[in-house]
Amino acid sequence: MRLQKKIGRQGTWPQALITFLLPLFLIFAFRWFVYEPFVIPSESMVPNLLIHDHILVKKFSYGLKPPLGDGWLYKFAEPKHGDIVVFRFPENRDVFFIKRVIGLPGDEITVQNGQVAVNGKPWVLNPLPADQYFDEGFYNYYHEKTVEGDEHIIRLFTKYEHLGPEERKIIVPAKSYFVMGDNRDQSHDSRFWGFVPEDLLVGQAHFIWLSCEETLASAPFICDPLHLRGERFLKTIK
């Protein structure tokens, strides 16, 4: 009886270990392969993404990536024009950026005064009423439509709207993407540092699960419950 009791006690250790480790494994697996949370730190994607928006990025939008490092385990889809993607910054891979895909491999991109053209076809800009926003007079807002017909909103600084640089044409190389922020005049993007290699893609921004005007002073990544943006909860990103 003592021998059976001793074996029984020993048998509980593997079970306890599995009970402890399994939830941790599931949490990390979810983060590695399904969704990963990020917080928006800047205005580069205004008006679609605001500072302190907490978003979930779909890791399996384009394929399966290894838990650590870059590259792909298996790739089954490609980003499309207009997708909002998170990626590792090519000049510092410890930093994550979020931008909108403007050019795909092989595309000829033209950007002048905030106006985008892909392969000679301009993305249509339709002005939005100024009274929808609080900073009218400084910025103009537009519905921008891709060649495929997908629409999103961008912001242009009125002072420079017609004083942009001379038109330049850029050819996107293979396995790379040309990206820009929706806040065209306040975005550090492919116009300044070049293309995003496909191996640095993390995933596609899917939805906002939490948003706030201010964070806690002692914990900058935690929303102040007194300054939440309830209207942005569970908002799909497009």
C-alpha positions in Angstrom: 0.0 0.0 0.0 2.8 2.4 0.8 4.5 1.6 -2.6 1.2 2.3 -4.4 0.7 5.6 -2.5 4.3 6.7 -3.3 3.8 6.0 -7.0 0.5 7.9 -6.9 2.1 11.0 -5.5 4.9 10.9 -8.1 2.3 10.5 -10.8 0.7 13.9 -9.8 3.9 15.9 -10.7 3.7 15.4 -14.5 0.0 16.2 -14.4 0.6 19.4 -12.3 3.4 20.4 -14.7 1.2 20.0 -17.7 -1.6 21.9 -16.0 0.7 24.8 -15.3 2.5 24.8 -18.7 -0.4 24.2 -21.0 -2.1 27.6 -20.5 1.3 29.3 -21.0 1.9 27.4 -24.2 -1.5 28.2 -25.5 -1.1 31.9 -24.7 2.3 32.1 -26.5 1.1 30.0 -29.4 -1.9 32.4 -29.8 0.5 35.4 -29.8 3.0 33.7 -32.2 0.6 32.3 -34.8 -2.9 33.9 -34.4 -3.0 37.5 -33.0 -0.4 39.8 -31.5 -1.3 43.0 -29.6 0.3 46.4 -30.4 -0.2 50.0 -29.3 -0.2 52.9 -31.7 2.5 55.4 -30.6 2.3 58.1 -33.2 0.0 60.1 -35.5 1.4 58.6 -38.8 -1.9 56.6 -39.4 -4.4 59.4 -38.4 -7.3 59.5 -38.9 -7.8 55.8 -39.1 -5.5 54.9 -36.2 -5.0 57.2 -33.2 -2.3 57.4 -30.5 -3.1 54.9 -27.7 -5.3 52.7 -30.0 -4.6 49.1 -28.8 -4.8 46.8 -31.9 -4.7 43.2 -32.7 -2.6 42.1 -35.7 -3.6 38.9 -37.5 -0.4 36.9 -37.8 -1.8 34.3 -40.2 -3.1 36.8 -42.8 -0.3 35.9 -45.3 1.1 32.7 -43.9 2.8 31.2 -40.8 5.9 32.7 -39.4 8.4 31.2 -37.0 8.0 32.2 -33.3 11.5 33.8 -33.4 13.3 35.4 -36.2 12.1 36.6 -39.7 11.0 34.7 -42.8 8.1 32.3 -43.3 7.3 28.7 -42.4 4.6 28.7 -45.0 3.2 31.5 -47.1 -0.2 31.2 -48.7 -1.3 34.8 -49.5 0.2 38.1 -50.5 -0.6 41.6 -49.2 -3.0 43.7 -51.3 -3.1 47.3 -52.2 -4.5 49.2 -49.2 -3.7 46.6 -46.5 -2.6 48.0 -43.2 0.4 46.0 -42.1 2.8 45.8 -39.2 6.4 45.0 -39.9 9.9 45.2 -38.5 11.6 48.4 -39.5 14.3 47.5 -42.0 16.8 49.9 -40.4 16.2 48.5 -36.9 14.5 45.2 -36.6 13.7 45.6 -32.9 11.3 48.4 -33.9 7.8 47.7 -35.3 6.1 50.1 -37.8 2.5 50.1 -39.1 1.7 51.5 -42.5 -0.6 51.1 -45.5 0.6 49.0 -48.5 0.8 51.3 -51.6 3.0 49.3 -53.9 3.3 45.6 -54.6 6.3 43.8 -56.2 6.8 45.1 -59.7 4.5 48.1 -59.3 5.5 51.5 -60.6 4.6 54.1 -57.9 4.2 57.8 -58.4 3.6 60.1 -55.3 3.2 63.8 -55.8 1.6 66.2 -53.3 0.2 63.3 -51.4 -1.5 61.9 -54.6 -0.7 58.3 -55.3 -0.7 56.6 -58.7 0.0 52.9 -59.2 1.1 51.7 -62.7 -0.1 55.0 -64.1 -3.6 54.8 -62.5 -4.2 57.4 -59.8 -5.9 56.4 -56.6 -9.0 58.7 -56.6 -9.3 61.4 -53.9 -12.7 62.5 -52.8 -12.8 65.4 -50.3 -14.6 64.9 -47.0 -16.6 67.7 -45.3 -14.4 69.7 -43.0 -16.9 69.7 -40.1 -16.3 66.0 -39.6 -13.0 66.9 -37.9 -11.8 69.4 -35.3 -8.6 70.5 -37.1 -10.1 71.9 -40.3 -8.1 74.8 -41.7 -4.8 72.9 -41.1 -5.6 69.6 -42.8 -7.9 68.3 -45.6 -9.3 64.8 -45.4 -10.1 62.6 -48.4 -11.6 59.3 -49.2 -8.8 57.5 -51.1 -9.8 54.7 -53.4 -7.4 52.1 -54.7 -7.4 50.7 -58.2 -9.3 47.7 -56.8 -12.0 50.0 -55.4 -11.2 49.7 -51.7 -11.6 53.0 -49.8 -9.9 54.5 -46.7 -9.4 58.0 -45.3 -6.1 60.0 -45.6 -5.0 63.4 -44.2 -3.0 66.1 -46.1 -1.6 69.2 -44.6 -3.2 72.1 -46.5 -0.2 74.4 -46.5 1.9 71.8 -48.5 -0.9 70.2 -50.4 0.1 71.9 -53.7 3.7 72.5 -52.9 5.1 68.9 -52.8 8.3 67.6 -54.4 8.6 67.0 -58.2 7.0 63.8 -59.4 9.1 60.7 -59.0 8.6 57.2 -60.3 9.6 54.2 -58.2 9.7 50.5 -59.2 9.0 48.2 -56.3 11.5 45.3 -56.3 10.7 41.6 -56.0 9.6 40.4 -52.6 9.3 44.0 -51.3 6.5 46.5 -50.6 6.2 50.3 -50.7 4.3 51.6 -47.7 3.0 55.0 -46.5 1.1 56.4 -43.6 -2.4 57.7 -44.0 -1.3 61.0 -42.4 0.8 61.6 -45.5 2.6 64.7 -44.3 3.6 63.3 -40.9 4.7 59.8 -41.7 8.2 58.4 -41.8 7.7 55.7 -44.5 9.0 54.2 -47.7 9.4 57.7 -49.3 12.3 58.2 -46.8 13.9 54.9 -46.1 12.8 52.5 -48.9 11.0 49.2 -49.2 9.8 46.6 -46.8 11.2 43.1 -47.5 8.4 40.5 -47.3 10.4 38.6 -44.6 9.9 41.5 -42.2 6.1 41.5 -42.4 4.5 40.6 -39.1 0.8 40.6 -40.1 -2.2 42.6 -41.1 -3.8 45.0 -38.6 -7.3 43.6 -37.9 -9.2 45.6 -35.2 -9.0 48.0 -32.3 -9.9 46.3 -29.1 -9.2 49.2 -26.7 -8.5 52.9 -27.1 -8.0 55.9 -24.8 -7.1 59.6 -24.8 -4.6 59.2 -22.0 -2.6 56.4 -20.3 -1.5 56.0 -16.7 1.5 58.0 -15.7 3.1 55.1 -14.0 2.4 52.7 -16.8 2.4 54.4 -20.3 1.0 51.3 -22.1 -2.0 51.0 -19.8 -5.1 53.0 -20.6 -6.5 55.5 -18.0 -10.0 54.1 -17.3 -11.3 57.7 -17.0 -10.2 58.6 -20.5 -11.4 55.7 -22.7 -12.6 56.1 -26.3 -15.6 53.7 -26.1 -16.7 54.4 -29.6 -13.5 52.8 -30.9 -13.8 49.5 -29.0 -13.8 46.5 -31.4 -13.6 48.7 -34.4 -12.4 47.0 -37.6 -9.3 48.5 -39.2 -9.6 49.4 -42.9 
